[in-house]
């Protein structure tokens, strides 16, 4: 399972080695230099959709999406995430897990 921590703006604060390898990057520093919206989602609009859902609910469990690997290919993942807030309710960051999964039948997930 790939563990991550990202900012609202899409900066990667942390990723474990499993996530780095799952997405085909050579090092953690190479991975952490990426922009989440631009570089990791199959479609750039996916990040905005994800943000709206996790911000509203506070957490997501096994949210299905397509991610982009370092070589440009895509991988299907289930994303479980939590919006971490301070004592005043301000968003600090998102923490989550990406699990590599078998994609559903063609056409059932638009991402």
Legacy VTK file of the C-alpha trace (Angstrom):
# vtk DataFile Version 3.0
C-alpha trace
ASCII
DATASET POLYDATA
POINTS 111 float
0.000 0.000 0.000
1.247 3.403 -0.950
1.043 6.008 1.804
0.982 9.736 1.068
0.534 13.201 2.543
-0.266 16.156 0.251
-1.253 19.807 0.523
-4.419 21.368 -0.839
-2.296 22.938 -3.590
-1.010 19.523 -4.710
2.466 19.540 -3.186
3.643 16.144 -1.956
4.815 16.263 1.658
5.426 12.543 2.094
5.255 9.295 0.141
6.458 5.891 1.239
8.756 3.811 -0.946
5.908 1.463 -1.898
3.977 4.312 -3.531
7.084 5.594 -5.301
7.721 2.118 -6.750
4.031 1.500 -7.552
4.088 4.558 -9.795
7.471 3.762 -11.328
9.609 6.604 -9.963
13.298 6.153 -9.213
13.391 7.897 -5.861
11.282 9.564 -3.234
12.809 12.958 -4.026
11.890 12.555 -7.717
8.330 11.667 -6.723
8.001 14.492 -4.193
8.961 17.045 -6.863
5.769 16.251 -8.801
2.541 18.238 -8.861
-0.304 15.951 -7.816
-2.945 17.424 -10.157
-0.758 17.661 -13.218
1.454 14.592 -12.845
-0.373 11.873 -10.915
-3.941 11.792 -12.117
-4.854 10.333 -15.489
-7.054 13.390 -16.116
-6.149 16.722 -14.463
-9.795 17.335 -13.504
-9.736 14.228 -11.294
-7.903 16.094 -8.528
-10.611 18.791 -8.398
-13.312 16.110 -8.223
-11.405 14.297 -5.472
-10.864 17.531 -3.511
-14.572 18.354 -3.556
-15.482 14.897 -2.264
-12.882 14.645 0.492
-13.434 18.242 1.619
-17.182 17.679 1.932
-17.012 14.259 3.602
-13.754 14.651 5.522
-12.754 11.135 4.518
-12.979 8.858 1.512
-12.766 5.085 1.561
-11.592 3.069 -1.429
-12.368 5.843 -3.938
-11.696 4.346 -7.407
-9.474 6.311 -9.777
-6.846 5.997 -12.491
-3.359 7.266 -11.652
-0.529 8.093 -14.043
2.788 6.264 -13.721
6.190 7.780 -14.467
6.191 6.246 -17.977
2.768 7.759 -18.779
0.843 4.498 -18.454
-2.071 4.345 -16.064
-2.759 2.197 -13.029
-6.093 1.679 -11.288
-6.026 2.503 -7.568
-8.396 2.688 -4.638
-7.771 5.867 -2.646
-8.618 6.144 1.051
-7.974 9.657 2.354
-8.574 11.945 5.305
-8.547 15.740 5.443
-6.428 16.675 8.479
-7.468 19.968 10.095
-6.182 22.102 12.961
-8.227 22.967 16.065
-9.849 25.884 14.163
-11.003 23.659 11.304
-8.389 24.894 8.828
-7.105 22.274 6.425
-3.508 21.300 7.108
-3.034 18.460 4.615
-4.475 15.208 3.292
-3.263 11.786 4.386
-4.073 8.673 2.496
-3.401 5.291 1.030
-3.364 4.198 -2.598
-3.991 0.495 -3.135
-3.290 -0.985 -6.542
-6.435 -2.807 -7.665
-7.947 -4.677 -10.577
-9.918 -2.218 -12.699
-13.652 -2.743 -13.171
-15.125 -3.694 -16.527
-14.263 -1.243 -19.303
-16.450 1.865 -19.299
-17.724 1.641 -15.726
-15.177 4.151 -14.370
-14.748 7.267 -16.466
-11.534 8.541 -14.856
LINES 1 112
111 0 1 2 3 4 5 6 7 8 9 10 11 12 13 14 15 16 17 18 19 20 21 22 23 24 25 26 27 28 29 30 31 32 33 34 35 36 37 38 39 40 41 42 43 44 45 46 47 48 49 50 51 52 53 54 55 56 57 58 59 60 61 62 63 64 65 66 67 68 69 70 71 72 73 74 75 76 77 78 79 80 81 82 83 84 85 86 87 88 89 90 91 92 93 94 95 96 97 98 99 100 101 102 103 104 105 106 107 108 109 110
